[in-house]
């Protein structure tokens, strides 16, 4: 018997689709509202035949209405573009509804930085100070008491988790950090875009937004908190010819000579109570297929003695760990449930 009622604004994107999939297996959160301006009146099964036979198959999609959502829901997920989420979040929070925002609208703590990177003046800057960055490994206790959680971006999730133990233990030089990330095509969203067409992505591999990706300030913000000083990193993104998954390889310079086993031990200790971070054994490096459709963040470590570098490789699923699964983990914490409820997922078969 479900204990809490949830709404999902923006059910027709990839994040909305993934969240609906995850909620079919949640016994304590019931999805009672799914909204879309373009597909109102249809059922979820009409849009996603894979939900046939599930508890959500016949849920009718409605127009997004803050009053209706507030009346029906204890918590609402916003899976809408940046610039749209801030208005809906403000309306729901005024009606005492908890919100998990999957957009970028509340991730950055400085509204001027938001305006610089997103080209948009923030219309609800007073809410930013109350928003909690939704990375459970770092902020679980704060998330439990939050009314508004800013769900992290997919790239930042992999980069921050990969660097957290090294920065916390002051192992690496904070200057000259290079984060080289690759994502599957679903990271670009479900909207029609020539660059995401099959013939543009398949059998190719390309870089994009070098030096100007919007996740850069989010990564720098959180790494600066961990390191206790302002960090500037080189964040570089590439498009993989696959549907889903992120592989981030981070290059750092060690402050002193360290053995690989010592670094693996430090990372393992740092994540000893984190159910989804898997620090891999010596000689094993992550692959996106191992985490597909799961909450896992697999971390592989290499100490390059010749260059005195620590190389950190992280693999996550961009749709689950990098978006909808993480949003559900945050909702679990906000509602007083175990963080892993409905999220102990086996990898999807490729």
VOGU-601930 format. One record per residue (C-alpha): z, x negated, y negated. Coordinates in steps of 0.05 Angstrom, whole numbers. Last residue first. Layout:
BEGIN
<site z="Z" x="X" y="Y"/>
...
This chain:
BEGIN
<site z="-472" x="-446" y="83"/>
<site z="-415" x="-415" y="124"/>
<site z="-361" x="-395" y="75"/>
<site z="-300" x="-440" y="77"/>
<site z="-236" x="-407" y="102"/>
<site z="-194" x="-370" y="50"/>
<site z="-120" x="-368" y="40"/>
<site z="-130" x="-331" y="-26"/>
<site z="-108" x="-260" y="-11"/>
<site z="-37" x="-277" y="-36"/>
<site z="-34" x="-351" y="-49"/>
<site z="5" x="-348" y="-114"/>
<site z="60" x="-306" y="-82"/>
<site z="69" x="-244" y="-124"/>
<site z="109" x="-235" y="-188"/>
<site z="54" x="-199" y="-225"/>
<site z="36" x="-257" y="-271"/>
<site z="35" x="-305" y="-211"/>
<site z="-13" x="-262" y="-171"/>
<site z="-56" x="-252" y="-233"/>
<site z="-61" x="-327" y="-241"/>
<site z="-82" x="-335" y="-168"/>
<site z="-133" x="-279" y="-179"/>
<site z="-163" x="-315" y="-239"/>
<site z="-165" x="-379" y="-198"/>
<site z="-204" x="-342" y="-144"/>
<site z="-251" x="-314" y="-197"/>
<site z="-269" x="-377" y="-235"/>
<site z="-271" x="-450" y="-214"/>
<site z="-233" x="-441" y="-149"/>
<site z="-278" x="-383" y="-129"/>
<site z="-343" x="-387" y="-167"/>
<site z="-346" x="-462" y="-180"/>
<site z="-326" x="-482" y="-109"/>
<site z="-290" x="-548" y="-116"/>
<site z="-304" x="-621" y="-100"/>
<site z="-269" x="-679" y="-133"/>
<site z="-286" x="-754" y="-131"/>
<site z="-240" x="-803" y="-165"/>
<site z="-262" x="-875" y="-177"/>
<site z="-207" x="-924" y="-196"/>
<site z="-239" x="-986" y="-225"/>
<site z="-218" x="-1059" y="-220"/>
<site z="-292" x="-1080" y="-222"/>
<site z="-291" x="-1120" y="-157"/>
<site z="-230" x="-1083" y="-130"/>
<site z="-266" x="-1016" y="-130"/>
<site z="-209" x="-969" y="-112"/>
<site z="-238" x="-906" y="-83"/>
<site z="-206" x="-837" y="-79"/>
<site z="-228" x="-771" y="-51"/>
<site z="-201" x="-705" y="-77"/>
<site z="-215" x="-637" y="-47"/>
<site z="-199" x="-577" y="-91"/>
<site z="-191" x="-518" y="-45"/>
<site z="-192" x="-446" y="-70"/>
<site z="-247" x="-426" y="-23"/>
<site z="-319" x="-399" y="-23"/>
<site z="-350" x="-467" y="-8"/>
<site z="-296" x="-520" y="-2"/>
<site z="-323" x="-563" y="55"/>
<site z="-396" x="-550" y="34"/>
<site z="-383" x="-583" y="-33"/>
<site z="-370" x="-651" y="0"/>
<site z="-309" x="-694" y="-12"/>
<site z="-304" x="-769" y="4"/>
<site z="-270" x="-797" y="66"/>
<site z="-258" x="-873" y="71"/>
<site z="-182" x="-868" y="63"/>
<site z="-156" x="-798" y="77"/>
<site z="-169" x="-739" y="32"/>
<site z="-122" x="-710" y="-19"/>
<site z="-126" x="-635" y="-9"/>
<site z="-107" x="-592" y="-69"/>
<site z="-101" x="-519" y="-49"/>
<site z="-28" x="-509" y="-30"/>
<site z="1" x="-553" y="-85"/>
<site z="71" x="-574" y="-64"/>
<site z="54" x="-646" y="-44"/>
<site z="3" x="-652" y="-100"/>
<site z="36" x="-710" y="-138"/>
<site z="60" x="-740" y="-73"/>
<site z="-10" x="-741" y="-43"/>
<site z="-37" x="-771" y="-107"/>
<site z="15" x="-827" y="-106"/>
<site z="3" x="-841" y="-33"/>
<site z="-72" x="-843" y="-42"/>
<site z="-61" x="-893" y="-99"/>
<site z="-16" x="-937" y="-57"/>
<site z="-65" x="-934" y="2"/>
<site z="-121" x="-957" y="-45"/>
<site z="-84" x="-1019" y="-66"/>
<site z="-71" x="-1030" y="-140"/>
<site z="-86" x="-1086" y="-190"/>
<site z="-64" x="-1066" y="-259"/>
<site z="-86" x="-1021" y="-316"/>
<site z="-140" x="-990" y="-273"/>
<site z="-206" x="-974" y="-307"/>
<site z="-233" x="-903" y="-297"/>
<site z="-295" x="-870" y="-268"/>
<site z="-294" x="-796" y="-251"/>
<site z="-341" x="-764" y="-200"/>
<site z="-343" x="-688" y="-204"/>
<site z="-376" x="-647" y="-149"/>
<site z="-382" x="-573" y="-163"/>
<site z="-403" x="-517" y="-116"/>
<site z="-450" x="-458" y="-114"/>
<site z="-523" x="-439" y="-105"/>
<site z="-554" x="-507" y="-92"/>
<site z="-607" x="-548" y="-127"/>
<site z="-554" x="-587" y="-167"/>
<site z="-553" x="-584" y="-243"/>
<site z="-521" x="-643" y="-280"/>
<site z="-465" x="-652" y="-330"/>
<site z="-435" x="-711" y="-368"/>
<site z="-366" x="-717" y="-399"/>
<site z="-351" x="-782" y="-435"/>
<site z="-277" x="-777" y="-453"/>
<site z="-236" x="-778" y="-517"/>
<site z="-162" x="-775" y="-506"/>
<site z="-106" x="-761" y="-556"/>
<site z="-38" x="-783" y="-529"/>
<site z="16" x="-757" y="-482"/>
<site z="-28" x="-771" y="-421"/>
<site z="-19" x="-701" y="-391"/>
<site z="-27" x="-666" y="-458"/>
<site z="-87" x="-708" y="-475"/>
<site z="-119" x="-691" y="-408"/>
<site z="-111" x="-617" y="-425"/>
<site z="-145" x="-621" y="-493"/>
<site z="-198" x="-671" y="-471"/>
<site z="-221" x="-625" y="-414"/>
<site z="-223" x="-564" y="-459"/>
<site z="-258" x="-603" y="-513"/>
<site z="-313" x="-624" y="-464"/>
<site z="-325" x="-556" y="-432"/>
<site z="-376" x="-539" y="-486"/>
<site z="-424" x="-593" y="-462"/>
<site z="-448" x="-636" y="-520"/>
<site z="-454" x="-709" y="-498"/>
<site z="-505" x="-693" y="-444"/>
<site z="-524" x="-619" y="-446"/>
<site z="-566" x="-625" y="-383"/>
<site z="-580" x="-673" y="-326"/>
<site z="-630" x="-658" y="-272"/>
<site z="-640" x="-652" y="-197"/>
<site z="-702" x="-623" y="-163"/>
<site z="-724" x="-591" y="-98"/>
<site z="-704" x="-522" y="-121"/>
<site z="-680" x="-513" y="-192"/>
<site z="-742" x="-494" y="-233"/>
<site z="-777" x="-458" y="-175"/>
<site z="-714" x="-418" y="-161"/>
<site z="-705" x="-396" y="-233"/>
<site z="-643" x="-423" y="-269"/>
<site z="-679" x="-459" y="-325"/>
<site z="-722" x="-397" y="-339"/>
<site z="-660" x="-355" y="-353"/>
<site z="-646" x="-284" y="-333"/>
<site z="-570" x="-273" y="-333"/>
<site z="-529" x="-288" y="-271"/>
<site z="-488" x="-345" y="-298"/>
<site z="-504" x="-419" y="-308"/>
<site z="-451" x="-440" y="-257"/>
<site z="-491" x="-402" y="-205"/>
<site z="-541" x="-460" y="-205"/>
<site z="-494" x="-508" y="-169"/>
<site z="-457" x="-559" y="-210"/>
<site z="-455" x="-634" y="-218"/>
<site z="-403" x="-674" y="-257"/>
<site z="-398" x="-746" y="-282"/>
<site z="-332" x="-757" y="-318"/>
<site z="-329" x="-825" y="-354"/>
<site z="-262" x="-851" y="-380"/>
<site z="-274" x="-906" y="-431"/>
<site z="-206" x="-905" y="-463"/>
<site z="-145" x="-878" y="-426"/>
<site z="-136" x="-942" y="-385"/>
<site z="-111" x="-921" y="-317"/>
<site z="-47" x="-919" y="-276"/>
<site z="-2" x="-885" y="-327"/>
<site z="32" x="-844" y="-273"/>
<site z="14" x="-778" y="-307"/>
<site z="-55" x="-804" y="-322"/>
<site z="-70" x="-822" y="-249"/>
<site z="-37" x="-759" y="-222"/>
<site z="-76" x="-712" y="-269"/>
<site z="-145" x="-744" y="-265"/>
<site z="-176" x="-704" y="-208"/>
<site z="-140" x="-640" y="-224"/>
<site z="-165" x="-644" y="-296"/>
<site z="-238" x="-660" y="-278"/>
<site z="-245" x="-607" y="-223"/>
<site z="-213" x="-551" y="-264"/>
<site z="-250" x="-574" y="-327"/>
<site z="-318" x="-564" y="-293"/>
<site z="-300" x="-494" y="-271"/>
<site z="-272" x="-470" y="-337"/>
<site z="-199" x="-452" y="-340"/>
<site z="-173" x="-380" y="-340"/>
<site z="-139" x="-366" y="-406"/>
<site z="-78" x="-325" y="-387"/>
<site z="-50" x="-270" y="-432"/>
<site z="16" x="-233" y="-419"/>
<site z="48" x="-295" y="-392"/>
<site z="116" x="-301" y="-358"/>
<site z="91" x="-324" y="-290"/>
<site z="37" x="-366" y="-323"/>
<site z="90" x="-409" y="-356"/>
<site z="121" x="-427" y="-289"/>
<site z="53" x="-441" y="-257"/>
<site z="28" x="-487" y="-312"/>
<site z="4" x="-552" y="-281"/>
<site z="-16" x="-535" y="-209"/>
<site z="-29" x="-463" y="-230"/>
<site z="-84" x="-480" y="-280"/>
<site z="-87" x="-418" y="-325"/>
<site z="-79" x="-444" y="-395"/>
<site z="-27" x="-398" y="-425"/>
<site z="-46" x="-355" y="-485"/>
<site z="9" x="-340" y="-535"/>
<site z="-14" x="-391" y="-587"/>
<site z="-86" x="-365" y="-581"/>
<site z="-67" x="-293" y="-598"/>
<site z="-59" x="-308" y="-672"/>
<site z="-131" x="-334" y="-674"/>
<site z="-161" x="-266" y="-658"/>
<site z="-229" x="-266" y="-692"/>
<site z="-247" x="-338" y="-673"/>
<site z="-305" x="-361" y="-717"/>
<site z="-365" x="-375" y="-673"/>
<site z="-409" x="-436" y="-662"/>
<site z="-378" x="-449" y="-594"/>
<site z="-361" x="-522" y="-602"/>
<site z="-341" x="-525" y="-676"/>
<site z="-312" x="-454" y="-677"/>
<site z="-268" x="-468" y="-617"/>
<site z="-245" x="-534" y="-648"/>
<site z="-227" x="-495" y="-711"/>
<site z="-189" x="-444" y="-669"/>
<site z="-144" x="-500" y="-641"/>
<site z="-111" x="-484" y="-575"/>
<site z="-175" x="-481" y="-536"/>
<site z="-174" x="-438" y="-473"/>
<site z="-169" x="-371" y="-508"/>
<site z="-242" x="-350" y="-518"/>
<site z="-272" x="-392" y="-462"/>
<site z="-285" x="-333" y="-415"/>
<site z="-247" x="-315" y="-352"/>
<site z="-192" x="-278" y="-390"/>
<site z="-133" x="-255" y="-349"/>
<site z="-99" x="-199" y="-387"/>
<site z="-33" x="-162" y="-381"/>
<site z="-33" x="-92" y="-411"/>
<site z="16" x="-75" y="-466"/>
<site z="-32" x="-31" y="-506"/>
<site z="-36" x="-84" y="-561"/>
<site z="-53" x="-132" y="-505"/>
<site z="-111" x="-89" y="-484"/>
<site z="-142" x="-85" y="-554"/>
<site z="-133" x="-159" y="-566"/>
<site z="-164" x="-177" y="-499"/>
<site z="-224" x="-132" y="-513"/>
<site z="-237" x="-167" y="-579"/>
<site z="-228" x="-237" y="-552"/>
<site z="-271" x="-225" y="-491"/>
<site z="-337" x="-214" y="-528"/>
<site z="-342" x="-281" y="-564"/>
<site z="-344" x="-317" y="-498"/>
<site z="-382" x="-278" y="-445"/>
<site z="-350" x="-226" y="-400"/>
<site z="-308" x="-230" y="-337"/>
<site z="-245" x="-201" y="-368"/>
<site z="-193" x="-186" y="-314"/>
<site z="-145" x="-130" y="-330"/>
<site z="-73" x="-120" y="-308"/>
<site z="-27" x="-61" y="-300"/>
<site z="-85" x="-12" y="-302"/>
<site z="-101" x="62" y="-308"/>
<site z="-78" x="81" y="-378"/>
<site z="-94" x="13" y="-408"/>
<site z="-163" x="13" y="-377"/>
<site z="-177" x="84" y="-403"/>
<site z="-154" x="66" y="-473"/>
<site z="-192" x="0" y="-473"/>
<site z="-258" x="34" y="-452"/>
<site z="-310" x="-9" y="-416"/>
<site z="-362" x="40" y="-389"/>
<site z="-351" x="59" y="-316"/>
<site z="-371" x="34" y="-247"/>
<site z="-354" x="82" y="-191"/>
<site z="-313" x="54" y="-133"/>
<site z="-350" x="75" y="-70"/>
<site z="-352" x="7" y="-35"/>
<site z="-283" x="-16" y="-59"/>
<site z="-243" x="-3" y="5"/>
<site z="-297" x="-39" y="46"/>
<site z="-350" x="-8" y="90"/>
<site z="-408" x="-32" y="47"/>
<site z="-384" x="-88" y="1"/>
<site z="-444" x="-132" y="21"/>
<site z="-487" x="-77" y="-10"/>
<site z="-468" x="-104" y="-79"/>
<site z="-497" x="-63" y="-136"/>
<site z="-500" x="4" y="-101"/>
<site z="-437" x="-13" y="-63"/>
<site z="-400" x="-22" y="-128"/>
<site z="-419" x="49" y="-145"/>
<site z="-467" x="68" y="-201"/>
<site z="-448" x="110" y="-260"/>
<site z="-442" x="52" y="-309"/>
<site z="-494" x="-2" y="-294"/>
<site z="-514" x="-28" y="-363"/>
<site z="-447" x="-23" y="-400"/>
<site z="-408" x="-50" y="-340"/>
<site z="-338" x="-34" y="-318"/>
<site z="-297" x="-37" y="-254"/>
<site z="-233" x="4" y="-254"/>
<site z="-184" x="17" y="-197"/>
<site z="-182" x="-51" y="-164"/>
<site z="-119" x="-50" y="-122"/>
<site z="-71" x="-109" y="-123"/>
<site z="-19" x="-112" y="-67"/>
<site z="-61" x="-113" y="-3"/>
<site z="-115" x="-160" y="-28"/>
<site z="-174" x="-167" y="19"/>
<site z="-224" x="-125" y="-20"/>
<site z="-198" x="-161" y="-82"/>
<site z="-234" x="-226" y="-63"/>
<site z="-303" x="-193" y="-59"/>
<site z="-292" x="-158" y="-126"/>
<site z="-273" x="-225" y="-157"/>
<site z="-336" x="-257" y="-130"/>
<site z="-381" x="-203" y="-160"/>
<site z="-345" x="-206" y="-226"/>
<site z="-353" x="-282" y="-229"/>
<site z="-427" x="-276" y="-211"/>
<site z="-439" x="-224" y="-264"/>
<site z="-442" x="-148" y="-254"/>
<site z="-368" x="-133" y="-255"/>
<site z="-358" x="-146" y="-329"/>
<site z="-290" x="-116" y="-344"/>
<site z="-248" x="-114" y="-281"/>
<site z="-187" x="-69" y="-279"/>
<site z="-126" x="-76" y="-236"/>
<site z="-72" x="-30" y="-208"/>
<site z="-9" x="-60" y="-178"/>
<site z="33" x="-44" y="-116"/>
<site z="-23" x="-31" y="-65"/>
<site z="0" x="0" y="0"/>
